[in-house]
Every structure is written in C-alpha cells, then in structure tokens.
Amino acid sequence: MKLLTKFMALMLVVLAPMAVFAEGDFAGEAMSIGVGARPLGMGGTFAAIANDASTSYWNPAGMANVQGVEVSSVKLTKINDLDTKYSYVNLLYNVSPQVGAFGLGWLRQAIGGIQLSVVDNLGNPVKVDGLAENADNTVYIAYARSIASGFSVGTSIKILMGNYPATATYSGSGPATATEVSYSGFGFDLGLHLKMGDLVKDLNGLSLGVNFQDVVTKQTWQVSGVSTKPTEETVPLNIKPGIAYDLKLGQFDVIAAFDLDTKFEQLIMHVGGELWWNNMVAVRGGIKNYSEITPGLTQATDWSIGASIRWYFIGLDYAYVYNELTPVQYLSIIGKF
C-alpha cells in the first residue's frame, strides 16, 4: 500500500499546479483525435488499460506492459467524400524489465483537394492551378520502465510539423498571392501506470493510469516568404486519468474503463468496454461525453463500436466512430513478435 500512496500523492502534486496554469486555446488540436482502432472503438478509454502498442500515445507508461516487439498501424477508411488522410504507424520494443521499453511512432493527418483562389491586379478572383493539401505530422519517441512491481513510468517526446495552404498580400495592398502557413514544434507527455493486483491480491484486474499530455509543448508558426517574426503558441496541457477493470470469466475477459480529459478548461468523460473470447475475438463500444466547448456552445455525445480478431502473431482491429459532423471508420493492423 505504500506504493499506492506514493502513486496517488505524485498524481496530486503534479495535477494541482498544472490544472491551474493550463491554457484555454485550441493549439495542437490535430493531436487530440487519438490513435489505434481498439482504443478509438472504446471511446478513447485507454490510459489505464494501456497494454498494446498504441499506448505510447494514450499513456507511455503502459509500454512496460507489452512483451517483446509489437507493431501497429491505423488508417481512416471513410469520412464522407472529403479527400481526408489519417494514418499512424508505431513500433514498440520492450527489451527487458531492467532496460525498459522503447517506442517510435508517426501520426499524419491531411486534407487534400483544396482549391485556392487569389486576387489579380484588377481585384478579380482567379483560381490557382492545381489542388493544395494541408497536413499535420507528429513523431513520437517514447520510453517506459517498470520501477516497482506493477508500477511503471514513461515519457513520449513529440516532434511537430505542419503546413496549410493560404493566400496573402505581402505589401499590405495589391493582389493576393498563394503561399503557405507552416509550423514546427516540440513537446513531451508523461505517463504513470499502476496494476493494483500487484499490491493487493484481492484487487487483481484493477488498474490505474494517468497521462499528462503536452506538459511542455510549443508550436512556432510562420508564413512562407514573409519576414515577420514567427508566432509561438503553447499547446494546452491535457491531464488524462483513467481507471480500468478486467474481469476474467472462464474463456471470457470483460474489460470496463473510464477516462477523463481536462483540456480546454473542461471535463470530457470517456466510458468504454470490451468483451474478449480466448484472447482471439473481441467486441467493444464506448461513448465520449462533451461538455460546453465555449459558453453557449456544446457538442453532442460521440459513440463508437468496434471489433477485433487475433490469430497467432497477427491482429486486426476495426472501429466505427459516430459524431455530429460525420461517422468515421478506422482500421488497425497489429503484429506481435
């Protein structure tokens, strides 16, 4: 119980001051969707489950729970008729309890088919030849290690890069021309994970986790061809605590989980669960409850469902995520070695 006390004390010491100083803007929103069809199919409840390669995003401390080498990828398969691209690839290698686990991931989100128009000398709009694309890229370099039985810590360093097509008037007057707004940045997450069953046998199956996303993450924006000073933006801290329980019933595993997000000065609740048979076939579902985004502006509750299949060292995960804008489907391929 001493370890549990230290874990909870550490969470409180770090949570309190960070919650006070968290910023309220929407910087870094491209990183908030999440990765992995399995966690997304459970409404984004994974901070405490944290037991596959996607945990380098949800809670890097969970990488210590993965054995050997695991690779995964996720791809967005449908979002209306938009030319939308979303992909994530990840490699995780848990060397040993003494050395720790290492992870490397790349998340890319883009929208293509953007038609730009500029203004000529006569003030008439003219379409730019070809279609433009915007893109957000995040590279994750993660490490985790078990520091006591059932208790692990981890961190994920993030490298940010992005570009957006735009138009600008450089002289303050005259015709607008096509240009590009881009950003680069750097930041990191800090995760903690605790398996309660390693402390108290009667609590076997219960786990706690917390991920401090964007503890210190900054983006620097600049406009191509413009000599003005670049603009620096701080990504607001998101504190993501979670609790999960894995109930084993013969050939079945019933997992229930609950997470919170504190980003944007609000609480977003995530509730999800899944049912596994023989660690081979699973079904799952979850909801994400939004509160007010800004005073007077609310977003409807998202819900999601999904399924998985595992066969030897290969796995396939599927998720259907519904929100008020459009349903989205994700497909993940997993390999374990």
QUIHU-V235393 format. One line per field, one symbol per residue. psi: psi as a letter, one per 40 degrees, with the letter a starting at -180 (. if undefined). burial: + if it has 9 or more other ideal C-beta (glycine too) atoms within 8 Angstrom, else -. A space follows every 10 residues. Layout:
BEGIN
psi=???
burial=???
END
This chain:
BEGIN
psi=dddddddddd dddddddddd ehieafiedd eediihdddd efefgedddf fadeedddgd dedeehhbhh iiiihhehgb eighhhihii hhhhdiddda iiihihhhhi hafhhihiha deehhhhhhi iihiihhhhh hiiiiheihe hiiiihhhhh hiihiiiihd eeiaiiiiah hiiiiiaiih iihhhddedh deehehiiih hghfdhhihh iihheheihi hhhhhihhhg iiiihhhhgb eihhhiihii heiffihhhh hiiihihffd hiiiiiihhh ahdihehihi hiiiiiiihh hbeiihiihh hhiediiiii hihihh.
burial=--++--+--+ +--++--++- -++---++-+ +--+++++++ ++++++++++ -+++++++++ ++++++--++ ++++++---- ---+++++++ ++++-----+ ++++++++++ ++-+-++++- -------+-- -+++++++++ ++++++---+ ++++++++++ +++-+++++- ----+-++++ ++++++++++ +++++++-+- --+-++++++ +++++-++++ +++--+---- --++++++++ +++++++--- -+++++++++ +++--+-+++ +++++++--- ++++++++++ --+------- -+++++++++ ---+++++++ +-+----+++ +++++--
END
